Amino acid sequence: MSNRLFQNAVIQMREAIERDFGVIDENGGVIASSAPEKVGSKRNNFSIEFGEFESQAAFTNEGFTYKPFGSHGSSRPEYAVWVEGKDDVAANHALMISISLGLIKQYYDEKYDRSNFIKNIILDNVLPGDVGIKSRELHFNTDASRVVFLVNIITATDISAFEIIQNLFPDKSKDFVFSITERDIVLVKELRANTQTKDLEKLARSISDTLSGEFFTRVNVGIGAPIVGIRDLARSFKEAQMAIEVGKVFDTDKNIVSYSNLGIARLIYHLPTTLCDTFIAEVFKRGSIESLDHETLFTIQKFFENNLNVSETSRRLFVHRNTLVYRLDKIKKLTGLDLREFEHAIVFKIALMVKKYLSTDPKIL
């Protein structure tokens, strides 16, 4: 498609430029020319070694001036303009033509590039009414199920995590990888039927393990909820963001967090701090939660992990059953809550989560 755009532009320019000029690709093939019959030929059997011209500076060869150029943000040239002559006029023409054609290609890429379209949807830069129209233009499968992974880089090396993730998902017709910030990389993954949350977490784990095990790059990965089509991709992205943020508060030992598994934590995360303070004060009327020592809090944690089972918890703690009962009675005396009763245990569990939320350093959010 770029070839046709370039040729149309060159034809319009040739009336103003009274010299032989055109565009070649990195193999020296003529893709646009002021003499249309030259399209498809080789430019004097000349092949540009693009890697030698990282600055994309103009150069001359066999009586012609060449100016390499590429897509916006490209690290190396993809094309070069040639203009007949080695003088300043030829150099100026080559510069102006390359700028014009570069802008044309940038506009086309932004308008029709699938990955850019997905990125704009996620960032809410596309009007809802335009999503369907654009999807049909780009031939998107609107019935496919997709999910958004957000990879947040914690510690990085000189290795590009973006390129690594791109290489892990090479099918650019189904999977889309792009950067949101220097430390946030988005993967939009098309899913097979009956994909479960555990499958998504396994995939996220493979990304994390590859980056950490082979390239010493630590990351957190948030997983949004799967959606059908592309209209709700922005929602899945926001859910992936929330998964990472909430995970920093309530699941500090996990670097893979799925929105579907956040449970009550995501509700607490949205509560006003004033309401949280009120709740804590009401729950612990008889005694402050700070009155519970580390050993007692550890006992409570294990009691919850073992589904309020006294015998199993005492076995896991390597203490006598009566010792555990004594500790639970002590907690009841201090707080007025008997953790052996389900409703009391639920209230206490939520109170601990709220307390953790209130004590979280806002800088990590």
Contacts in CASP RR format, 6 or more apart in sequence:
PFRMAT RR
TARGET T0000
AUTHOR 0000-0000-0000
METHOD contacts of the structure
MODEL  1
MSNRLFQNAVIQMREAIERDFGVIDENGGVIASSAPEKVGSKRNNFSIEF
GEFESQAAFTNEGFTYKPFGSHGSSRPEYAVWVEGKDDVAANHALMISIS
LGLIKQYYDEKYDRSNFIKNIILDNVLPGDVGIKSRELHFNTDASRVVFL
VNIITATDISAFEIIQNLFPDKSKDFVFSITERDIVLVKELRANTQTKDL
EKLARSISDTLSGEFFTRVNVGIGAPIVGIRDLARSFKEAQMAIEVGKVF
DTDKNIVSYSNLGIARLIYHLPTTLCDTFIAEVFKRGSIESLDHETLFTI
QKFFENNLNVSETSRRLFVHRNTLVYRLDKIKKLTGLDLREFEHAIVFKI
ALMVKKYLSTDPKIL
1 108 0 8 1.000
1 112 0 8 1.000
2 31 0 8 1.000
2 105 0 8 1.000
2 108 0 8 1.000
3 31 0 8 1.000
3 32 0 8 1.000
3 39 0 8 1.000
5 104 0 8 1.000
5 105 0 8 1.000
5 108 0 8 1.000
6 22 0 8 1.000
6 23 0 8 1.000
6 31 0 8 1.000
6 32 0 8 1.000
6 79 0 8 1.000
6 101 0 8 1.000
6 104 0 8 1.000
6 105 0 8 1.000
7 31 0 8 1.000
7 32 0 8 1.000
7 33 0 8 1.000
7 36 0 8 1.000
7 39 0 8 1.000
9 32 0 8 1.000
9 100 0 8 1.000
9 101 0 8 1.000
9 104 0 8 1.000
10 21 0 8 1.000
10 22 0 8 1.000
10 23 0 8 1.000
10 32 0 8 1.000
10 33 0 8 1.000
10 34 0 8 1.000
10 97 0 8 1.000
11 34 0 8 1.000
11 36 0 8 1.000
13 21 0 8 1.000
13 34 0 8 1.000
13 97 0 8 1.000
13 100 0 8 1.000
14 21 0 8 1.000
14 34 0 8 1.000
17 34 0 8 1.000
17 83 0 8 1.000
17 93 0 8 1.000
17 97 0 8 1.000
19 34 0 8 1.000
19 83 0 8 1.000
19 84 0 8 1.000
19 85 0 8 1.000
19 90 0 8 1.000
19 93 0 8 1.000
20 34 0 8 1.000
20 35 0 8 1.000
20 83 0 8 1.000
20 84 0 8 1.000
21 33 0 8 1.000
21 34 0 8 1.000
21 81 0 8 1.000
21 82 0 8 1.000
21 83 0 8 1.000
21 84 0 8 1.000
21 93 0 8 1.000
21 94 0 8 1.000
21 97 0 8 1.000
22 30 0 8 1.000
22 32 0 8 1.000
22 33 0 8 1.000
22 34 0 8 1.000
22 81 0 8 1.000
22 82 0 8 1.000
22 83 0 8 1.000
22 97 0 8 1.000
23 30 0 8 1.000
23 31 0 8 1.000
23 32 0 8 1.000
23 33 0 8 1.000
23 79 0 8 1.000
23 80 0 8 1.000
23 81 0 8 1.000
23 82 0 8 1.000
23 101 0 8 1.000
24 30 0 8 1.000
24 31 0 8 1.000
24 43 0 8 1.000
24 46 0 8 1.000
24 48 0 8 1.000
24 79 0 8 1.000
24 80 0 8 1.000
24 82 0 8 1.000
25 31 0 8 1.000
25 78 0 8 1.000
25 79 0 8 1.000
26 47 0 8 1.000
26 48 0 8 1.000
26 50 0 8 1.000
26 77 0 8 1.000
26 78 0 8 1.000
26 79 0 8 1.000
27 47 0 8 1.000
28 42 0 8 1.000
28 43 0 8 1.000
28 46 0 8 1.000
28 47 0 8 1.000
28 48 0 8 1.000
29 40 0 8 1.000
29 41 0 8 1.000
29 42 0 8 1.000
29 43 0 8 1.000
30 38 0 8 1.000
30 39 0 8 1.000
30 40 0 8 1.000
30 41 0 8 1.000
30 42 0 8 1.000
30 43 0 8 1.000
31 39 0 8 1.000
31 40 0 8 1.000
31 79 0 8 1.000
32 39 0 8 1.000
33 39 0 8 1.000
43 82 0 8 1.000
44 62 0 8 1.000
46 61 0 8 1.000
46 62 0 8 1.000
48 66 0 8 1.000
48 68 0 8 1.000
48 77 0 8 1.000
48 80 0 8 1.000
50 68 0 8 1.000
50 76 0 8 1.000
50 77 0 8 1.000
50 78 0 8 1.000
50 80 0 8 1.000
51 76 0 8 1.000
51 77 0 8 1.000
53 59 0 8 1.000
53 68 0 8 1.000
53 77 0 8 1.000
54 76 0 8 1.000
56 67 0 8 1.000
56 68 0 8 1.000
56 69 0 8 1.000
56 70 0 8 1.000
56 77 0 8 1.000
57 68 0 8 1.000
58 65 0 8 1.000
58 66 0 8 1.000
58 67 0 8 1.000
58 91 0 8 1.000
58 94 0 8 1.000
58 95 0 8 1.000
59 65 0 8 1.000
59 66 0 8 1.000
60 66 0 8 1.000
60 85 0 8 1.000
60 86 0 8 1.000
63 84 0 8 1.000
63 85 0 8 1.000
63 86 0 8 1.000
64 82 0 8 1.000
64 83 0 8 1.000
64 84 0 8 1.000
64 85 0 8 1.000
64 86 0 8 1.000
64 90 0 8 1.000
65 82 0 8 1.000
65 83 0 8 1.000
65 85 0 8 1.000
65 86 0 8 1.000
65 90 0 8 1.000
65 91 0 8 1.000
65 93 0 8 1.000
65 94 0 8 1.000
66 80 0 8 1.000
66 81 0 8 1.000
66 82 0 8 1.000
66 94 0 8 1.000
67 80 0 8 1.000
67 81 0 8 1.000
67 83 0 8 1.000
67 91 0 8 1.000
67 94 0 8 1.000
67 95 0 8 1.000
67 97 0 8 1.000
67 98 0 8 1.000
68 77 0 8 1.000
68 79 0 8 1.000
68 80 0 8 1.000
68 98 0 8 1.000
69 77 0 8 1.000
69 78 0 8 1.000
69 79 0 8 1.000
69 80 0 8 1.000
69 81 0 8 1.000
69 98 0 8 1.000
69 99 0 8 1.000
69 101 0 8 1.000
69 102 0 8 1.000
70 76 0 8 1.000
70 77 0 8 1.000
70 78 0 8 1.000
70 79 0 8 1.000
70 102 0 8 1.000
70 105 0 8 1.000
71 78 0 8 1.000
71 102 0 8 1.000
71 105 0 8 1.000
71 106 0 8 1.000
71 109 0 8 1.000
72 102 0 8 1.000
72 105 0 8 1.000
72 106 0 8 1.000
72 109 0 8 1.000
79 101 0 8 1.000
80 98 0 8 1.000
81 94 0 8 1.000
81 97 0 8 1.000
81 98 0 8 1.000
81 101 0 8 1.000
82 94 0 8 1.000
83 90 0 8 1.000
83 91 0 8 1.000
83 93 0 8 1.000
83 94 0 8 1.000
83 97 0 8 1.000
84 90 0 8 1.000
109 116 0 8 1.000
110 116 0 8 1.000
112 137 0 8 1.000
112 138 0 8 1.000
114 138 0 8 1.000
114 140 0 8 1.000
114 172 0 8 1.000
114 173 0 8 1.000
114 176 0 8 1.000
115 172 0 8 1.000
115 176 0 8 1.000
115 177 0 8 1.000
115 178 0 8 1.000
116 178 0 8 1.000
117 126 0 8 1.000
117 134 0 8 1.000
117 138 0 8 1.000
118 176 0 8 1.000
118 178 0 8 1.000
118 188 0 8 1.000
118 230 0 8 1.000
118 233 0 8 1.000
119 176 0 8 1.000
119 178 0 8 1.000
119 180 0 8 1.000
119 186 0 8 1.000
120 126 0 8 1.000
121 131 0 8 1.000
121 230 0 8 1.000
121 231 0 8 1.000
121 233 0 8 1.000
121 234 0 8 1.000
122 148 0 8 1.000
122 180 0 8 1.000
122 186 0 8 1.000
122 188 0 8 1.000
122 233 0 8 1.000
122 234 0 8 1.000
122 237 0 8 1.000
123 180 0 8 1.000
123 234 0 8 1.000
124 234 0 8 1.000
126 134 0 8 1.000
128 231 0 8 1.000
131 230 0 8 1.000
131 231 0 8 1.000
132 142 0 8 1.000
132 231 0 8 1.000
135 142 0 8 1.000
135 230 0 8 1.000
140 229 0 8 1.000
140 230 0 8 1.000
141 190 0 8 1.000
141 229 0 8 1.000
142 229 0 8 1.000
142 230 0 8 1.000
143 228 0 8 1.000
143 229 0 8 1.000
144 174 0 8 1.000
144 190 0 8 1.000
144 191 0 8 1.000
144 228 0 8 1.000
144 229 0 8 1.000
145 190 0 8 1.000
145 191 0 8 1.000
145 193 0 8 1.000
145 195 0 8 1.000
145 226 0 8 1.000
145 227 0 8 1.000
145 228 0 8 1.000
145 229 0 8 1.000
146 188 0 8 1.000
146 189 0 8 1.000
146 190 0 8 1.000
146 191 0 8 1.000
146 226 0 8 1.000
146 227 0 8 1.000
146 228 0 8 1.000
146 229 0 8 1.000
146 230 0 8 1.000
146 233 0 8 1.000
146 236 0 8 1.000
147 188 0 8 1.000
147 189 0 8 1.000
147 191 0 8 1.000
147 200 0 8 1.000
147 223 0 8 1.000
147 224 0 8 1.000
147 225 0 8 1.000
147 226 0 8 1.000
147 227 0 8 1.000
147 236 0 8 1.000
148 186 0 8 1.000
148 187 0 8 1.000
148 188 0 8 1.000
148 189 0 8 1.000
148 223 0 8 1.000
148 224 0 8 1.000
148 233 0 8 1.000
148 236 0 8 1.000
148 237 0 8 1.000
148 239 0 8 1.000
148 240 0 8 1.000
149 186 0 8 1.000
149 187 0 8 1.000
149 188 0 8 1.000
149 189 0 8 1.000
149 200 0 8 1.000
149 203 0 8 1.000
149 204 0 8 1.000
149 207 0 8 1.000
149 221 0 8 1.000
149 222 0 8 1.000
149 223 0 8 1.000
149 224 0 8 1.000
149 240 0 8 1.000
150 180 0 8 1.000
150 184 0 8 1.000
150 185 0 8 1.000
150 186 0 8 1.000
150 221 0 8 1.000
150 222 0 8 1.000
150 223 0 8 1.000
150 224 0 8 1.000
150 237 0 8 1.000
150 240 0 8 1.000
150 241 0 8 1.000
150 243 0 8 1.000
150 244 0 8 1.000
151 161 0 8 1.000
151 165 0 8 1.000
151 184 0 8 1.000
151 185 0 8 1.000
151 186 0 8 1.000
151 187 0 8 1.000
151 207 0 8 1.000
151 211 0 8 1.000
151 219 0 8 1.000
151 220 0 8 1.000
151 221 0 8 1.000
151 222 0 8 1.000
152 183 0 8 1.000
152 184 0 8 1.000
152 219 0 8 1.000
152 220 0 8 1.000
152 221 0 8 1.000
152 222 0 8 1.000
152 244 0 8 1.000
153 161 0 8 1.000
153 182 0 8 1.000
153 183 0 8 1.000
153 184 0 8 1.000
153 185 0 8 1.000
153 217 0 8 1.000
153 218 0 8 1.000
153 219 0 8 1.000
154 218 0 8 1.000
154 219 0 8 1.000
154 220 0 8 1.000
155 216 0 8 1.000
155 217 0 8 1.000
155 218 0 8 1.000
156 183 0 8 1.000
156 217 0 8 1.000
157 215 0 8 1.000
157 216 0 8 1.000
157 217 0 8 1.000
159 215 0 8 1.000
159 216 0 8 1.000
159 217 0 8 1.000
161 185 0 8 1.000
161 211 0 8 1.000
161 215 0 8 1.000
161 217 0 8 1.000
161 219 0 8 1.000
162 177 0 8 1.000
162 179 0 8 1.000
162 185 0 8 1.000
164 210 0 8 1.000
164 211 0 8 1.000
164 215 0 8 1.000
165 177 0 8 1.000
165 185 0 8 1.000
165 187 0 8 1.000
165 207 0 8 1.000
165 211 0 8 1.000
166 177 0 8 1.000
168 206 0 8 1.000
168 207 0 8 1.000
168 210 0 8 1.000
169 175 0 8 1.000
169 177 0 8 1.000
169 187 0 8 1.000
169 189 0 8 1.000
174 189 0 8 1.000
174 190 0 8 1.000
175 187 0 8 1.000
175 188 0 8 1.000
175 189 0 8 1.000
175 190 0 8 1.000
176 186 0 8 1.000
176 187 0 8 1.000
176 188 0 8 1.000
177 185 0 8 1.000
177 186 0 8 1.000
177 187 0 8 1.000
177 188 0 8 1.000
178 185 0 8 1.000
178 186 0 8 1.000
179 185 0 8 1.000
179 186 0 8 1.000
180 186 0 8 1.000
186 237 0 8 1.000
187 207 0 8 1.000
188 233 0 8 1.000
189 203 0 8 1.000
191 226 0 8 1.000
195 226 0 8 1.000
197 223 0 8 1.000
197 258 0 8 1.000
197 260 0 8 1.000
197 261 0 8 1.000
200 223 0 8 1.000
200 226 0 8 1.000
200 258 0 8 1.000
201 223 0 8 1.000
201 256 0 8 1.000
201 258 0 8 1.000
204 221 0 8 1.000
204 222 0 8 1.000
204 223 0 8 1.000
204 256 0 8 1.000
204 258 0 8 1.000
205 256 0 8 1.000
207 219 0 8 1.000
207 221 0 8 1.000
208 219 0 8 1.000
208 221 0 8 1.000
208 255 0 8 1.000
208 256 0 8 1.000
211 217 0 8 1.000
211 218 0 8 1.000
211 219 0 8 1.000
212 218 0 8 1.000
212 219 0 8 1.000
218 255 0 8 1.000
219 255 0 8 1.000
220 244 0 8 1.000
220 248 0 8 1.000
220 255 0 8 1.000
220 256 0 8 1.000
220 257 0 8 1.000
221 244 0 8 1.000
221 255 0 8 1.000
221 256 0 8 1.000
221 257 0 8 1.000
222 240 0 8 1.000
222 241 0 8 1.000
222 243 0 8 1.000
222 244 0 8 1.000
222 256 0 8 1.000
222 257 0 8 1.000
222 258 0 8 1.000
222 259 0 8 1.000
223 240 0 8 1.000
223 243 0 8 1.000
223 256 0 8 1.000
223 257 0 8 1.000
223 258 0 8 1.000
223 259 0 8 1.000
223 260 0 8 1.000
224 236 0 8 1.000
224 237 0 8 1.000
224 239 0 8 1.000
224 240 0 8 1.000
224 243 0 8 1.000
224 258 0 8 1.000
224 259 0 8 1.000
224 260 0 8 1.000
225 235 0 8 1.000
225 236 0 8 1.000
225 239 0 8 1.000
225 259 0 8 1.000
225 260 0 8 1.000
226 236 0 8 1.000
227 233 0 8 1.000
227 235 0 8 1.000
227 236 0 8 1.000
239 259 0 8 1.000
240 259 0 8 1.000
242 259 0 8 1.000
242 262 0 8 1.000
242 266 0 8 1.000
242 269 0 8 1.000
243 257 0 8 1.000
243 258 0 8 1.000
243 259 0 8 1.000
243 262 0 8 1.000
244 257 0 8 1.000
245 269 0 8 1.000
245 365 0 8 1.000
246 257 0 8 1.000
246 262 0 8 1.000
246 265 0 8 1.000
246 266 0 8 1.000
246 269 0 8 1.000
247 254 0 8 1.000
247 257 0 8 1.000
247 262 0 8 1.000
247 265 0 8 1.000
248 360 0 8 1.000
248 364 0 8 1.000
248 365 0 8 1.000
249 265 0 8 1.000
249 269 0 8 1.000
249 356 0 8 1.000
249 357 0 8 1.000
249 360 0 8 1.000
249 364 0 8 1.000
249 365 0 8 1.000
250 262 0 8 1.000
250 265 0 8 1.000
250 268 0 8 1.000
250 353 0 8 1.000
250 356 0 8 1.000
250 357 0 8 1.000
251 257 0 8 1.000
251 265 0 8 1.000
259 266 0 8 1.000
264 350 0 8 1.000
264 353 0 8 1.000
265 353 0 8 1.000
268 276 0 8 1.000
268 350 0 8 1.000
268 353 0 8 1.000
268 354 0 8 1.000
268 357 0 8 1.000
269 357 0 8 1.000
271 354 0 8 1.000
271 357 0 8 1.000
273 358 0 8 1.000
276 354 0 8 1.000
276 357 0 8 1.000
276 358 0 8 1.000
277 358 0 8 1.000
279 351 0 8 1.000
279 354 0 8 1.000
280 289 0 8 1.000
280 351 0 8 1.000
280 354 0 8 1.000
280 355 0 8 1.000
280 358 0 8 1.000
283 335 0 8 1.000
283 337 0 8 1.000
283 347 0 8 1.000
283 348 0 8 1.000
283 351 0 8 1.000
284 335 0 8 1.000
284 351 0 8 1.000
286 334 0 8 1.000
286 335 0 8 1.000
286 336 0 8 1.000
287 334 0 8 1.000
287 335 0 8 1.000
289 335 0 8 1.000
289 351 0 8 1.000
289 352 0 8 1.000
289 355 0 8 1.000
291 334 0 8 1.000
292 300 0 8 1.000
292 331 0 8 1.000
292 334 0 8 1.000
292 335 0 8 1.000
296 327 0 8 1.000
296 330 0 8 1.000
296 331 0 8 1.000
299 313 0 8 1.000
299 317 0 8 1.000
299 324 0 8 1.000
299 327 0 8 1.000
299 328 0 8 1.000
300 331 0 8 1.000
300 339 0 8 1.000
300 348 0 8 1.000
300 352 0 8 1.000
302 313 0 8 1.000
302 316 0 8 1.000
302 317 0 8 1.000
303 310 0 8 1.000
303 313 0 8 1.000
303 324 0 8 1.000
303 328 0 8 1.000
303 339 0 8 1.000
304 345 0 8 1.000
304 349 0 8 1.000
305 313 0 8 1.000
305 316 0 8 1.000
306 312 0 8 1.000
306 313 0 8 1.000
306 316 0 8 1.000
308 339 0 8 1.000
308 340 0 8 1.000
308 342 0 8 1.000
308 345 0 8 1.000
310 321 0 8 1.000
310 324 0 8 1.000
310 325 0 8 1.000
310 328 0 8 1.000
310 340 0 8 1.000
311 321 0 8 1.000
313 324 0 8 1.000
314 320 0 8 1.000
314 321 0 8 1.000
314 323 0 8 1.000
314 324 0 8 1.000
317 324 0 8 1.000
328 338 0 8 1.000
328 339 0 8 1.000
328 340 0 8 1.000
331 337 0 8 1.000
331 339 0 8 1.000
332 338 0 8 1.000
332 339 0 8 1.000
335 348 0 8 1.000
336 344 0 8 1.000
337 344 0 8 1.000
337 345 0 8 1.000
337 347 0 8 1.000
337 348 0 8 1.000
338 344 0 8 1.000
339 345 0 8 1.000
339 348 0 8 1.000
END
